[in-house]
Amino acid sequence: FSVWIRHHYVEDISLEQAASSMGMSSFYFSRLFRASYNRTFLEYLTAYRIDRAAELLRTTDVPVREIAPRIGYADSNYFSKVFKRHIGVTPTEYRQQHKFS
């Protein structure tokens, strides 16, 4: 599962699409995913995207509005809200605290 996510996280993907790409029903995929990772597909995908964003914020000067689509969020405002909910600070604040660390 994680390899597939690494290759597709930038896309607008759903549980149904992920399950279908692996030849499974959504129900079976969801149960198997949760058993394997102890979190839902969406929780895992979101955490993966936020980890990638944090890496870009630490290691590049790419503007936040350009990081959002690079990690699968079309709306940079929504990305900022999700990032803050997961990390506790905005992407800009995170970058200031962790730049090149």
Buried (B, 14 or more C-beta within 10 A) or exposed (E): BEEEBEEBBBEEBEBEEBBEEEEBEBEEBBEBBBEEBEEEBBEBBBEBBBBBBBEBBBEBEEEBEEBBEBBBBEEBEEBBEBBBEBBEEBBEBBBEEBEEE
